[in-house]
Amino acid sequence: MADDVLLAPGGRVVIRTYGVASAAAKDGTITPVSYRTWVTGVRDQPRYWRWGHFEDARHGHREVIEWLTGRGPQPAAPAV
């Protein structure tokens, strides 16, 4: 869904947001997709967030970038 890379004095920070689908049901029903944002390259900080909907994930990805660049607060509800 989205990948970003930030270059910092300590190295490279990667922010990746993607969708995760459950295994398809045998009866053909549609299973919901959930979204994750992973941050690698940051020490001693939350680096994993879960989102229930596409729009939440899109907004959350932007919030994570703003937080890491010092332009916004830490995103709410990190799940570690």
N, CA, C and O atoms as a Maestro MAE file, in Angstrom:
{
 s_m_m2io_version
 :::
 2.0.0
}

f_m_ct {
 s_m_title
 :::
 protein
 m_atom[320] {
  # First column is atom index #
  i_m_mmod_type
  r_m_x_coord
  r_m_y_coord
  r_m_z_coord
  i_m_residue_number
  s_m_chain_name
  s_m_pdb_residue_name
  s_m_pdb_atom_name
  i_m_atomic_number
  :::
  1 25 0.813 -1.169 0.000 1 A "MET " " N  " 7
  2 3 0.000 0.000 0.000 1 A "MET " " CA " 6
  3 2 0.869 1.250 0.000 1 A "MET " " C  " 6
  4 15 0.657 2.150 -0.813 1 A "MET " " O  " 8
  5 25 1.874 1.319 0.928 2 A "ALA " " N  " 7
  6 3 2.761 2.481 0.956 2 A "ALA " " CA " 6
  7 2 4.102 2.082 1.561 2 A "ALA " " C  " 6
  8 15 4.161 1.343 2.544 2 A "ALA " " O  " 8
  9 25 5.168 2.581 0.962 3 A "ASP " " N  " 7
  10 3 6.532 2.413 1.469 3 A "ASP " " CA " 6
  11 2 7.211 3.762 1.434 3 A "ASP " " C  " 6
  12 15 7.130 4.483 0.440 3 A "ASP " " O  " 8
  13 25 7.884 4.105 2.523 4 A "ASP " " N  " 7
  14 3 8.678 5.328 2.574 4 A "ASP " " CA " 6
  15 2 9.988 5.026 3.273 4 A "ASP " " C  " 6
  16 15 10.057 4.155 4.140 4 A "ASP " " O  " 8
  17 25 11.028 5.754 2.888 5 A "VAL " " N  " 7
  18 3 12.340 5.610 3.504 5 A "VAL " " CA " 6
  19 2 12.805 6.986 3.934 5 A "VAL " " C  " 6
  20 15 12.772 7.935 3.151 5 A "VAL " " O  " 8
  21 25 13.243 7.094 5.193 6 A "LEU " " N  " 7
  22 3 13.815 8.335 5.710 6 A "LEU " " CA " 6
  23 2 15.291 8.083 5.994 6 A "LEU " " C  " 6
  24 15 15.653 7.043 6.545 6 A "LEU " " O  " 8
  25 25 16.125 9.017 5.626 7 A "LEU " " N  " 7
  26 3 17.548 8.922 5.936 7 A "LEU " " CA " 6
  27 2 17.813 9.776 7.158 7 A "LEU " " C  " 6
  28 15 17.557 10.980 7.155 7 A "LEU " " O  " 8
  29 25 18.330 9.144 8.207 8 A "ALA " " N  " 7
  30 3 18.588 9.814 9.480 8 A "ALA " " CA " 6
  31 2 20.060 9.651 9.823 8 A "ALA " " C  " 6
  32 15 20.737 8.795 9.253 8 A "ALA " " O  " 8
  33 25 20.570 10.471 10.758 9 A "PRO " " N  " 7
  34 3 21.982 10.340 11.142 9 A "PRO " " CA " 6
  35 2 22.353 8.938 11.610 9 A "PRO " " C  " 6
  36 15 23.485 8.504 11.398 9 A "PRO " " O  " 8
  37 25 21.429 8.221 12.242 10 A "GLY " " N  " 7
  38 3 21.711 6.868 12.720 10 A "GLY " " CA " 6
  39 2 21.523 5.798 11.669 10 A "GLY " " C  " 6
  40 15 21.798 4.627 11.933 10 A "GLY " " O  " 8
  41 25 21.067 6.156 10.499 11 A "GLY " " N  " 7
  42 3 20.842 5.173 9.449 11 A "GLY " " CA " 6
  43 2 19.513 5.367 8.749 11 A "GLY " " C  " 6
  44 15 18.905 6.435 8.820 11 A "GLY " " O  " 8
  45 25 19.085 4.348 8.091 12 A "ARG " " N  " 7
  46 3 17.868 4.380 7.281 12 A "ARG " " CA " 6
  47 2 16.667 3.891 8.094 12 A "ARG " " C  " 6
  48 15 16.764 2.899 8.816 12 A "ARG " " O  " 8
  49 25 15.533 4.593 7.972 13 A "VAL " " N  " 7
  50 3 14.287 4.205 8.624 13 A "VAL " " CA " 6
  51 2 13.284 3.896 7.523 13 A "VAL " " C  " 6
  52 15 13.067 4.712 6.628 13 A "VAL " " O  " 8
  53 25 12.671 2.718 7.590 14 A "VAL " " N  " 7
  54 3 11.707 2.299 6.580 14 A "VAL " " CA " 6
  55 2 10.326 2.228 7.222 14 A "VAL " " C  " 6
  56 15 10.152 1.621 8.278 14 A "VAL " " O  " 8
  57 25 9.338 2.861 6.568 15 A "ILE " " N  " 7
  58 3 7.949 2.828 7.008 15 A "ILE " " CA " 6
  59 2 7.158 2.110 5.924 15 A "ILE " " C  " 6
  60 15 7.118 2.553 4.776 15 A "ILE " " O  " 8
  61 25 6.529 0.999 6.295 16 A "ARG " " N  " 7
  62 3 5.808 0.184 5.307 16 A "ARG " " CA " 6
  63 2 4.402 -0.107 5.832 16 A "ARG " " C  " 6
  64 15 4.242 -0.633 6.934 16 A "ARG " " O  " 8
  65 25 3.392 0.235 5.043 17 A "THR " " N  " 7
  66 3 2.004 -0.057 5.381 17 A "THR " " CA " 6
  67 2 1.442 -0.990 4.317 17 A "THR " " C  " 6
  68 15 1.605 -0.751 3.120 17 A "THR " " O  " 8
  69 25 0.783 -2.049 4.760 18 A "TYR " " N  " 7
  70 3 0.289 -3.053 3.825 18 A "TYR " " CA " 6
  71 2 -0.976 -3.699 4.374 18 A "TYR " " C  " 6
  72 15 -1.248 -3.624 5.573 18 A "TYR " " O  " 8
  73 25 -1.742 -4.329 3.504 19 A "GLY " " N  " 7
  74 3 -2.962 -5.023 3.889 19 A "GLY " " CA " 6
  75 2 -2.696 -6.494 4.134 19 A "GLY " " C  " 6
  76 15 -1.844 -7.104 3.488 19 A "GLY " " O  " 8
  77 25 -3.448 -7.063 5.088 20 A "VAL " " N  " 7
  78 3 -3.328 -8.474 5.425 20 A "VAL " " CA " 6
  79 2 -4.725 -9.077 5.363 20 A "VAL " " C  " 6
  80 15 -5.627 -8.646 6.082 20 A "VAL " " O  " 8
  81 25 -4.899 -10.061 4.514 21 A "ALA " " N  " 7
  82 3 -6.194 -10.726 4.390 21 A "ALA " " CA " 6
  83 2 -6.148 -12.079 5.079 21 A "ALA " " C  " 6
  84 15 -5.121 -12.758 5.084 21 A "ALA " " O  " 8
  85 25 -7.260 -12.451 5.648 22 A "SER " " N  " 7
  86 3 -7.385 -13.791 6.232 22 A "SER " " CA " 6
  87 2 -7.509 -14.795 5.095 22 A "SER " " C  " 6
  88 15 -7.793 -14.427 3.956 22 A "SER " " O  " 8
  89 25 -7.299 -16.035 5.407 23 A "ALA " " N  " 7
  90 3 -7.483 -17.086 4.400 23 A "ALA " " CA " 6
  91 2 -8.928 -17.065 3.925 23 A "ALA " " C  " 6
  92 15 -9.844 -16.831 4.714 23 A "ALA " " O  " 8
  93 25 -9.128 -17.305 2.657 24 A "ALA " " N  " 7
  94 3 -10.471 -17.312 2.089 24 A "ALA " " CA " 6
  95 2 -11.307 -18.422 2.718 24 A "ALA " " C  " 6
  96 15 -10.826 -19.535 2.930 24 A "ALA " " O  " 8
  97 25 -12.545 -18.105 3.008 25 A "ALA " " N  " 7
  98 3 -13.452 -19.099 3.568 25 A "ALA " " CA " 6
  99 2 -13.849 -20.102 2.485 25 A "ALA " " C  " 6
  100 15 -13.962 -19.743 1.313 25 A "ALA " " O  " 8
  101 25 -14.057 -21.333 2.872 26 A "LYS " " N  " 7
  102 3 -14.405 -22.378 1.907 26 A "LYS " " CA " 6
  103 2 -15.768 -22.159 1.267 26 A "LYS " " C  " 6
  104 15 -16.028 -22.639 0.163 26 A "LYS " " O  " 8
  105 25 -16.645 -21.426 1.969 27 A "ASP " " N  " 7
  106 3 -17.979 -21.196 1.410 27 A "ASP " " CA " 6
  107 2 -18.026 -19.969 0.499 27 A "ASP " " C  " 6
  108 15 -19.097 -19.599 0.016 27 A "ASP " " O  " 8
  109 25 -16.872 -19.332 0.258 28 A "GLY " " N  " 7
  110 3 -16.800 -18.204 -0.665 28 A "GLY " " CA " 6
  111 2 -17.104 -16.847 -0.060 28 A "GLY " " C  " 6
  112 15 -17.156 -15.852 -0.782 28 A "GLY " " O  " 8
  113 25 -17.307 -16.782 1.261 29 A "THR " " N  " 7
  114 3 -17.580 -15.492 1.877 29 A "THR " " CA " 6
  115 2 -16.317 -14.631 1.877 29 A "THR " " C  " 6
  116 15 -15.195 -15.134 1.938 29 A "THR " " O  " 8
  117 25 -16.533 -13.352 1.807 30 A "ILE " " N  " 7
  118 3 -15.421 -12.401 1.777 30 A "ILE " " CA " 6
  119 2 -14.920 -12.174 3.200 30 A "ILE " " C  " 6
  120 15 -15.705 -11.920 4.114 30 A "ILE " " O  " 8
  121 25 -13.613 -12.268 3.373 31 A "THR " " N  " 7
  122 3 -13.017 -12.031 4.684 31 A "THR " " CA " 6
  123 2 -12.455 -10.617 4.711 31 A "THR " " C  " 6
  124 15 -11.960 -10.127 3.696 31 A "THR " " O  " 8
  125 25 -12.526 -9.958 5.859 32 A "PRO " " N  " 7
  126 3 -12.049 -8.575 5.930 32 A "PRO " " CA " 6
  127 2 -10.524 -8.478 5.824 32 A "PRO " " C  " 6
  128 15 -9.797 -9.415 6.151 32 A "PRO " " O  " 8
  129 25 -10.077 -7.335 5.365 33 A "VAL " " N  " 7
  130 3 -8.648 -7.034 5.279 33 A "VAL " " CA " 6
  131 2 -8.306 -6.089 6.421 33 A "VAL " " C  " 6
  132 15 -9.021 -5.116 6.661 33 A "VAL " " O  " 8
  133 25 -7.223 -6.370 7.121 34 A "SER " " N  " 7
  134 3 -6.718 -5.439 8.122 34 A "SER " " CA " 6
  135 2 -5.397 -4.889 7.599 34 A "SER " " C  " 6
  136 15 -4.831 -5.426 6.647 34 A "SER " " O  " 8
  137 25 -4.911 -3.829 8.214 35 A "TYR " " N  " 7
  138 3 -3.719 -3.146 7.711 35 A "TYR " " CA " 6
  139 2 -2.701 -3.013 8.827 35 A "TYR " " C  " 6
  140 15 -3.058 -2.901 10.000 35 A "TYR " " O  " 8
  141 25 -1.441 -3.025 8.457 36 A "ARG " " N  " 7
  142 3 -0.330 -2.905 9.406 36 A "ARG " " CA " 6
  143 2 0.632 -1.830 8.916 36 A "ARG " " C  " 6
  144 15 0.832 -1.654 7.714 36 A "ARG " " O  " 8
  145 25 1.215 -1.125 9.860 37 A "THR " " N  " 7
  146 3 2.323 -0.219 9.558 37 A "THR " " CA " 6
  147 2 3.504 -0.685 10.394 37 A "THR " " C  " 6
  148 15 3.425 -0.742 11.621 37 A "THR " " O  " 8
  149 25 4.600 -1.018 9.719 38 A "TRP " " N  " 7
  150 3 5.842 -1.423 10.376 38 A "TRP " " CA " 6
  151 2 6.880 -0.340 10.162 38 A "TRP " " C  " 6
  152 15 6.992 0.220 9.072 38 A "TRP " " O  " 8
  153 25 7.638 -0.048 11.210 39 A "VAL " " N  " 7
  154 3 8.759 0.882 11.112 39 A "VAL " " CA " 6
  155 2 10.009 0.122 11.524 39 A "VAL " " C  " 6
  156 15 10.070 -0.424 12.625 39 A "VAL " " O  " 8
  157 25 11.003 0.083 10.649 40 A "THR " " N  " 7
  158 3 12.277 -0.549 10.983 40 A "THR " " CA " 6
  159 2 13.366 0.503 10.968 40 A "THR " " C  " 6
  160 15 13.312 1.453 10.187 40 A "THR " " O  " 8
  161 25 14.356 0.333 11.831 41 A "GLY " " N  " 7
  162 3 15.469 1.265 11.898 41 A "GLY " " CA " 6
  163 2 15.357 2.265 13.025 41 A "GLY " " C  " 6
  164 15 16.206 3.149 13.139 41 A "GLY " " O  " 8
  165 25 14.324 2.158 13.876 42 A "VAL " " N  " 7
  166 3 14.150 3.056 15.022 42 A "VAL " " CA " 6
  167 2 14.296 2.214 16.282 42 A "VAL " " C  " 6
  168 15 13.625 1.195 16.441 42 A "VAL " " O  " 8
  169 25 15.176 2.648 17.173 43 A "ARG " " N  " 7
  170 3 15.400 1.897 18.406 43 A "ARG " " CA " 6
  171 2 14.538 2.450 19.538 43 A "ARG " " C  " 6
  172 15 14.256 3.647 19.588 43 A "ARG " " O  " 8
  173 25 14.129 1.578 20.434 44 A "ASP " " N  " 7
  174 3 13.413 1.950 21.656 44 A "ASP " " CA " 6
  175 2 12.153 2.765 21.407 44 A "ASP " " C  " 6
  176 15 11.788 3.602 22.232 44 A "ASP " " O  " 8
  177 25 11.498 2.540 20.306 45 A "GLN " " N  " 7
  178 3 10.253 3.244 19.985 45 A "GLN " " CA " 6
  179 2 9.232 2.234 19.494 45 A "GLN " " C  " 6
  180 15 9.603 1.181 18.976 45 A "GLN " " O  " 8
  181 25 7.949 2.541 19.650 46 A "PRO " " N  " 7
  182 3 6.940 1.654 19.045 46 A "PRO " " CA " 6
  183 2 7.187 1.567 17.543 46 A "PRO " " C  " 6
  184 15 7.496 2.573 16.905 46 A "PRO " " O  " 8
  185 25 7.055 0.402 16.993 47 A "ARG " " N  " 7
  186 3 7.334 0.274 15.571 47 A "ARG " " CA " 6
  187 2 6.285 -0.519 14.809 47 A "ARG " " C  " 6
  188 15 6.528 -0.935 13.676 47 A "ARG " " O  " 8
  189 25 5.101 -0.737 15.426 48 A "TYR " " N  " 7
  190 3 4.085 -1.537 14.772 48 A "TYR " " CA " 6
  191 2 2.709 -0.986 15.132 48 A "TYR " " C  " 6
  192 15 2.388 -0.833 16.311 48 A "TYR " " O  " 8
  193 25 1.907 -0.692 14.131 49 A "TRP " " N  " 7
  194 3 0.550 -0.206 14.331 49 A "TRP " " CA " 6
  195 2 -0.405 -1.067 13.523 49 A "TRP " " C  " 6
  196 15 -0.042 -1.587 12.468 49 A "TRP " " O  " 8
  197 25 -1.640 -1.218 14.026 50 A "ARG " " N  " 7
  198 3 -2.678 -1.975 13.322 50 A "ARG " " CA " 6
  199 2 -3.833 -1.037 13.008 50 A "ARG " " C  " 6
  200 15 -4.204 -0.200 13.831 50 A "ARG " " O  " 8
  201 25 -4.393 -1.179 11.829 51 A "TRP " " N  " 7
  202 3 -5.524 -0.361 11.391 51 A "TRP " " CA " 6
  203 2 -6.618 -1.283 10.884 51 A "TRP " " C  " 6
  204 15 -6.333 -2.320 10.285 51 A "TRP " " O  " 8
  205 25 -7.859 -0.912 11.120 52 A "GLY " " N  " 7
  206 3 -8.974 -1.751 10.709 52 A "GLY " " CA " 6
  207 2 -9.496 -1.470 9.311 52 A "GLY " " C  " 6
  208 15 -10.136 -2.328 8.703 52 A "GLY " " O  " 8
  209 25 -9.227 -0.272 8.795 53 A "HIS " " N  " 7
  210 3 -9.792 0.122 7.502 53 A "HIS " " CA " 6
  211 2 -8.734 0.813 6.648 53 A "HIS " " C  " 6
  212 15 -7.758 1.356 7.166 53 A "HIS " " O  " 8
  213 25 -8.938 0.784 5.351 54 A "PHE " " N  " 7
  214 3 -7.990 1.377 4.413 54 A "PHE " " CA " 6
  215 2 -7.730 2.854 4.722 54 A "PHE " " C  " 6
  216 15 -6.575 3.275 4.777 54 A "PHE " " O  " 8
  217 25 -8.771 3.630 4.919 55 A "GLU " " N  " 7
  218 3 -8.598 5.065 5.163 55 A "GLU " " CA " 6
  219 2 -7.850 5.329 6.471 55 A "GLU " " C  " 6
  220 15 -7.046 6.259 6.548 55 A "GLU " " O  " 8
  221 25 -8.111 4.517 7.498 56 A "ASP " " N  " 7
  222 3 -7.368 4.651 8.756 56 A "ASP " " CA " 6
  223 2 -5.887 4.359 8.530 56 A "ASP " " C  " 6
  224 15 -5.023 5.049 9.071 56 A "ASP " " O  " 8
  225 25 -5.600 3.339 7.732 57 A "ALA " " N  " 7
  226 3 -4.207 2.974 7.447 57 A "ALA " " CA " 6
  227 2 -3.513 4.072 6.646 57 A "ALA " " C  " 6
  228 15 -2.353 4.391 6.906 57 A "ALA " " O  " 8
  229 25 -4.209 4.642 5.686 58 A "ARG " " N  " 7
  230 3 -3.632 5.719 4.876 58 A "ARG " " CA " 6
  231 2 -3.299 6.923 5.748 58 A "ARG " " C  " 6
  232 15 -2.213 7.494 5.649 58 A "ARG " " O  " 8
  233 25 -4.239 7.300 6.597 59 A "HIS " " N  " 7
  234 3 -4.025 8.434 7.500 59 A "HIS " " CA " 6
  235 2 -2.938 8.095 8.533 59 A "HIS " " C  " 6
  236 15 -2.084 8.929 8.835 59 A "HIS " " O  " 8
  237 25 -2.975 6.871 9.070 60 A "GLY " " N  " 7
  238 3 -1.993 6.446 10.062 60 A "GLY " " CA " 6
  239 2 -0.570 6.431 9.513 60 A "GLY " " C  " 6
  240 15 0.372 6.809 10.209 60 A "GLY " " O  " 8
  241 25 -0.414 5.995 8.264 61 A "HIS " " N  " 7
  242 3 0.909 5.976 7.635 61 A "HIS " " CA " 6
  243 2 1.479 7.399 7.604 61 A "HIS " " C  " 6
  244 15 2.646 7.619 7.930 61 A "HIS " " O  " 8
  245 25 0.640 8.354 7.209 62 A "ARG " " N  " 7
  246 3 1.076 9.749 7.167 62 A "ARG " " CA " 6
  247 2 1.422 10.269 8.568 62 A "ARG " " C  " 6
  248 15 2.392 11.010 8.733 62 A "ARG " " O  " 8
  249 25 0.629 9.882 9.577 63 A "GLU " " N  " 7
  250 3 0.915 10.297 10.958 63 A "GLU " " CA " 6
  251 2 2.259 9.750 11.439 63 A "GLU " " C  " 6
  252 15 3.002 10.448 12.129 63 A "GLU " " O  " 8
  253 25 2.570 8.518 11.082 64 A "VAL " " N  " 7
  254 3 3.853 7.926 11.480 64 A "VAL " " CA " 6
  255 2 5.009 8.708 10.856 64 A "VAL " " C  " 6
  256 15 6.003 8.987 11.527 64 A "VAL " " O  " 8
  257 25 4.883 9.059 9.586 65 A "ILE " " N  " 7
  258 3 5.936 9.853 8.928 65 A "ILE " " CA " 6
  259 2 6.079 11.216 9.592 65 A "ILE " " C  " 6
  260 15 7.198 11.668 9.837 65 A "ILE " " O  " 8
  261 25 4.964 11.874 9.886 66 A "GLU " " N  " 7
  262 3 5.023 13.182 10.535 66 A "GLU " " CA " 6
  263 2 5.668 13.079 11.911 66 A "GLU " " C  " 6
  264 15 6.448 13.951 12.291 66 A "GLU " " O  " 8
  265 25 5.354 12.022 12.665 67 A "TRP " " N  " 7
  266 3 5.962 11.815 13.977 67 A "TRP " " CA " 6
  267 2 7.471 11.611 13.856 67 A "TRP " " C  " 6
  268 15 8.244 12.210 14.604 67 A "TRP " " O  " 8
  269 25 7.890 10.763 12.912 68 A "LEU " " N  " 7
  270 3 9.318 10.476 12.763 68 A "LEU " " CA " 6
  271 2 10.123 11.679 12.268 68 A "LEU " " C  " 6
  272 15 11.317 11.782 12.546 68 A "LEU " " O  " 8
  273 25 9.477 12.584 11.540 69 A "THR " " N  " 7
  274 3 10.183 13.774 11.049 69 A "THR " " CA " 6
  275 2 10.019 14.965 11.982 69 A "THR " " C  " 6
  276 15 10.497 16.057 11.675 69 A "THR " " O  " 8
  277 25 9.350 14.773 13.119 70 A "GLY " " N  " 7
  278 3 9.206 15.839 14.100 70 A "GLY " " CA " 6
  279 2 8.114 16.843 13.787 70 A "GLY " " C  " 6
  280 15 8.075 17.912 14.397 70 A "GLY " " O  " 8
  281 25 7.231 16.531 12.858 71 A "ARG " " N  " 7
  282 3 6.167 17.458 12.479 71 A "ARG " " CA " 6
  283 2 4.830 17.129 13.123 71 A "ARG " " C  " 6
  284 15 3.842 17.813 12.857 71 A "ARG " " O  " 8
  285 25 4.770 16.102 13.962 72 A "GLY " " N  " 7
  286 3 3.511 15.738 14.598 72 A "GLY " " CA " 6
  287 2 3.753 14.858 15.810 72 A "GLY " " C  " 6
  288 15 4.871 14.398 16.042 72 A "GLY " " O  " 8
  289 25 2.686 14.623 16.592 73 A "PRO " " N  " 7
  290 3 2.826 13.764 17.772 73 A "PRO " " CA " 6
  291 2 2.903 12.293 17.386 73 A "PRO " " C  " 6
  292 15 2.630 11.908 16.249 73 A "PRO " " O  " 8
  293 25 3.282 11.495 18.362 74 A "GLN " " N  " 7
  294 3 3.323 10.050 18.134 74 A "GLN " " CA " 6
  295 2 1.910 9.557 17.836 74 A "GLN " " C  " 6
  296 15 0.971 9.938 18.535 74 A "GLN " " O  " 8
  297 25 1.740 8.724 16.819 75 A "PRO " " N  " 7
  298 3 0.414 8.195 16.506 75 A "PRO " " CA " 6
  299 2 -0.186 7.417 17.681 75 A "PRO " " C  " 6
  300 15 0.530 6.781 18.455 75 A "PRO " " O  " 8
  301 25 -1.497 7.483 17.792 76 A "ALA " " N  " 7
  302 3 -2.204 6.802 18.872 76 A "ALA " " CA " 6
  303 2 -2.252 5.302 18.655 76 A "ALA " " C  " 6
  304 15 -2.135 4.808 17.534 76 A "ALA " " O  " 8
  305 25 -2.427 4.596 19.754 77 A "ALA " " N  " 7
  306 3 -2.684 3.161 19.778 77 A "ALA " " CA " 6
  307 2 -1.647 2.295 19.077 77 A "ALA " " C  " 6
  308 15 -2.009 1.469 18.239 77 A "ALA " " O  " 8
  309 25 -0.364 2.464 19.398 78 A "PRO " " N  " 7
  310 3 0.585 1.518 18.816 78 A "PRO " " CA " 6
  311 2 0.377 0.146 19.425 78 A "PRO " " C  " 6
  312 15 0.144 0.030 20.628 78 A "PRO " " O  " 8
  313 25 0.456 -0.874 18.627 79 A "ALA " " N  " 7
  314 3 0.363 -2.243 19.094 79 A "ALA " " CA " 6
  315 2 1.718 -2.891 18.928 79 A "ALA " " C  " 6
  316 15 2.207 -3.024 17.806 79 A "ALA " " O  " 8
  317 25 2.330 -3.293 20.018 80 A "VAL " " N  " 7
  318 3 3.682 -3.849 19.935 80 A "VAL " " CA " 6
  319 2 3.642 -5.338 20.154 80 A "VAL " " C  " 6
  320 15 4.683 -5.994 20.123 80 A "VAL " " O  " 8
  :::
 }
 m_bond[319] {
  # First column is bond index #
  i_m_from
  i_m_to
  i_m_order
  :::
  1 1 2 1
  2 2 3 1
  3 3 4 2
  4 3 5 1
  5 5 6 1
  6 6 7 1
  7 7 8 2
  8 7 9 1
  9 9 10 1
  10 10 11 1
  11 11 12 2
  12 11 13 1
  13 13 14 1
  14 14 15 1
  15 15 16 2
  16 15 17 1
  17 17 18 1
  18 18 19 1
  19 19 20 2
  20 19 21 1
  21 21 22 1
  22 22 23 1
  23 23 24 2
  24 23 25 1
  25 25 26 1
  26 26 27 1
  27 27 28 2
  28 27 29 1
  29 29 30 1
  30 30 31 1
  31 31 32 2
  32 31 33 1
  33 33 34 1
  34 34 35 1
  35 35 36 2
  36 35 37 1
  37 37 38 1
  38 38 39 1
  39 39 40 2
  40 39 41 1
  41 41 42 1
  42 42 43 1
  43 43 44 2
  44 43 45 1
  45 45 46 1
  46 46 47 1
  47 47 48 2
  48 47 49 1
  49 49 50 1
  50 50 51 1
  51 51 52 2
  52 51 53 1
  53 53 54 1
  54 54 55 1
  55 55 56 2
  56 55 57 1
  57 57 58 1
  58 58 59 1
  59 59 60 2
  60 59 61 1
  61 61 62 1
  62 62 63 1
  63 63 64 2
  64 63 65 1
  65 65 66 1
  66 66 67 1
  67 67 68 2
  68 67 69 1
  69 69 70 1
  70 70 71 1
  71 71 72 2
  72 71 73 1
  73 73 74 1
  74 74 75 1
  75 75 76 2
  76 75 77 1
  77 77 78 1
  78 78 79 1
  79 79 80 2
  80 79 81 1
  81 81 82 1
  82 82 83 1
  83 83 84 2
  84 83 85 1
  85 85 86 1
  86 86 87 1
  87 87 88 2
  88 87 89 1
  89 89 90 1
  90 90 91 1
  91 91 92 2
  92 91 93 1
  93 93 94 1
  94 94 95 1
  95 95 96 2
  96 95 97 1
  97 97 98 1
  98 98 99 1
  99 99 100 2
  100 99 101 1
  101 101 102 1
  102 102 103 1
  103 103 104 2
  104 103 105 1
  105 105 106 1
  106 106 107 1
  107 107 108 2
  108 107 109 1
  109 109 110 1
  110 110 111 1
  111 111 112 2
  112 111 113 1
  113 113 114 1
  114 114 115 1
  115 115 116 2
  116 115 117 1
  117 117 118 1
  118 118 119 1
  119 119 120 2
  120 119 121 1
  121 121 122 1
  122 122 123 1
  123 123 124 2
  124 123 125 1
  125 125 126 1
  126 126 127 1
  127 127 128 2
  128 127 129 1
  129 129 130 1
  130 130 131 1
  131 131 132 2
  132 131 133 1
  133 133 134 1
  134 134 135 1
  135 135 136 2
  136 135 137 1
  137 137 138 1
  138 138 139 1
  139 139 140 2
  140 139 141 1
  141 141 142 1
  142 142 143 1
  143 143 144 2
  144 143 145 1
  145 145 146 1
  146 146 147 1
  147 147 148 2
  148 147 149 1
  149 149 150 1
  150 150 151 1
  151 151 152 2
  152 151 153 1
  153 153 154 1
  154 154 155 1
  155 155 156 2
  156 155 157 1
  157 157 158 1
  158 158 159 1
  159 159 160 2
  160 159 161 1
  161 161 162 1
  162 162 163 1
  163 163 164 2
  164 163 165 1
  165 165 166 1
  166 166 167 1
  167 167 168 2
  168 167 169 1
  169 169 170 1
  170 170 171 1
  171 171 172 2
  172 171 173 1
  173 173 174 1
  174 174 175 1
  175 175 176 2
  176 175 177 1
  177 177 178 1
  178 178 179 1
  179 179 180 2
  180 179 181 1
  181 181 182 1
  182 182 183 1
  183 183 184 2
  184 183 185 1
  185 185 186 1
  186 186 187 1
  187 187 188 2
  188 187 189 1
  189 189 190 1
  190 190 191 1
  191 191 192 2
  192 191 193 1
  193 193 194 1
  194 194 195 1
  195 195 196 2
  196 195 197 1
  197 197 198 1
  198 198 199 1
  199 199 200 2
  200 199 201 1
  201 201 202 1
  202 202 203 1
  203 203 204 2
  204 203 205 1
  205 205 206 1
  206 206 207 1
  207 207 208 2
  208 207 209 1
  209 209 210 1
  210 210 211 1
  211 211 212 2
  212 211 213 1
  213 213 214 1
  214 214 215 1
  215 215 216 2
  216 215 217 1
  217 217 218 1
  218 218 219 1
  219 219 220 2
  220 219 221 1
  221 221 222 1
  222 222 223 1
  223 223 224 2
  224 223 225 1
  225 225 226 1
  226 226 227 1
  227 227 228 2
  228 227 229 1
  229 229 230 1
  230 230 231 1
  231 231 232 2
  232 231 233 1
  233 233 234 1
  234 234 235 1
  235 235 236 2
  236 235 237 1
  237 237 238 1
  238 238 239 1
  239 239 240 2
  240 239 241 1
  241 241 242 1
  242 242 243 1
  243 243 244 2
  244 243 245 1
  245 245 246 1
  246 246 247 1
  247 247 248 2
  248 247 249 1
  249 249 250 1
  250 250 251 1
  251 251 252 2
  252 251 253 1
  253 253 254 1
  254 254 255 1
  255 255 256 2
  256 255 257 1
  257 257 258 1
  258 258 259 1
  259 259 260 2
  260 259 261 1
  261 261 262 1
  262 262 263 1
  263 263 264 2
  264 263 265 1
  265 265 266 1
  266 266 267 1
  267 267 268 2
  268 267 269 1
  269 269 270 1
  270 270 271 1
  271 271 272 2
  272 271 273 1
  273 273 274 1
  274 274 275 1
  275 275 276 2
  276 275 277 1
  277 277 278 1
  278 278 279 1
  279 279 280 2
  280 279 281 1
  281 281 282 1
  282 282 283 1
  283 283 284 2
  284 283 285 1
  285 285 286 1
  286 286 287 1
  287 287 288 2
  288 287 289 1
  289 289 290 1
  290 290 291 1
  291 291 292 2
  292 291 293 1
  293 293 294 1
  294 294 295 1
  295 295 296 2
  296 295 297 1
  297 297 298 1
  298 298 299 1
  299 299 300 2
  300 299 301 1
  301 301 302 1
  302 302 303 1
  303 303 304 2
  304 303 305 1
  305 305 306 1
  306 306 307 1
  307 307 308 2
  308 307 309 1
  309 309 310 1
  310 310 311 1
  311 311 312 2
  312 311 313 1
  313 313 314 1
  314 314 315 1
  315 315 316 2
  316 315 317 1
  317 317 318 1
  318 318 319 1
  319 319 320 2
  :::
 }
}
